[in-house]
Amino acid sequence: MDSAKLTRYGLLSVSGADAREFLHAQLTNDIASLPADRAALAGWCSAKGRLLATFLVVPTADAFLLQLSGDLVPTVLKRLSMFVLRSKVKIADASAAWNQYGLWGEAREPKSLFAVVHQADVIVNVGERRYLCFSKEEKPTTAAEEQWALDEIRAGRPLVTAATQDLFVPQMLNYEKLGAVDFKKGCYPGQEVVARAQYRGEVKRRMVLRAVPAGAHPKPGDEIDGGIVVDSAGGEMLAVMPA
C-alpha cells in the first residue's frame, strides 16, 4: 500500500462534555447524530454564509478531530473559541499531536465511505481505495503529497485555505452535493443565507473540475478564465466559475 505524509492539513481537537452539541450548533452538518465510527464533511460559515473553513470531522475516543487547511489553524482556533462561552468545551491545535498520512491500495477496513476504525491509528475511508490515517507515530512513505491533492481534486472535495476564506457559500463548492450541509438540522452561523441560496436558486457560480491552462501555475484564490481557483495539483484544478 502506497502512502504519503500530508502536510497541507492541520487539526483542531474539540473535547469536553458539550463538544458534540457545540459543533452541531456551529457547523453546516449534523454532528448531534454522528456515530463514533463515521466521519463527516462540514463547513463553518460566517454570519453572511461564507465558508471560513472546510472540515473533515472525525470522532475519536475523547474528542472530535477537525481536519482543515493548515494555514487556517491559528485564525479558526481563535475565532471558534470565541463561541465557547460557558460551554464545557476545549478547542486546541492538535496538528503536532497527530501525523497525517494518505494511503492507497488494496481494500481494507473500514470498507464504506467515511467509515472510521479506531485502532492504534485512526483510519478513515475516503473512497476509491484511499484512506486517511491519523497516527501518533512517524511512518515511512512511498508517494508524493501532490498525488493525494490531485485525487481529492478529482473527487470534487474542496479545501478552503487562507486565500479563499470567506469567499464562497457552501453551494458554490458543491458542499450540499457532497453531503456536507444538512438543511434540517436547525440554526448555525449563516444558516439563513445558506438555506435561501438553496431554495431560491440564488447560486450563480459553481465549482468545476478543469485542466490547468498551458503554462499556468494557479494557486488558491487566483482568478482564471473568469473564475476563482479553489485548489490545483497535477495539471488539474477546481475553480468556482459562473454557472
Secondary structure, 3 states (H helix, E strand, C coil): CEEEECCCEEEEEEECCCHHHHHHHHECCCCCCCCCCECEEEEEECCCCCEEEEEEEEECCCCEEEEEEHHHHHHHHHHHHCCCCCCCCEEEECCCCCEEEEEECCCCCCCCCCEEEECCCEEEEEECCEEEEEECCCCCCCCCHHHHHHHHHHCCCCCCCCCCCCCCCHHHHCCCCCCCCCCCCCCCCCHHHHHHHHHCCCCCEEEEEEECCCCCCCCCCCEECCEEEEEEECCEEEEEEEC
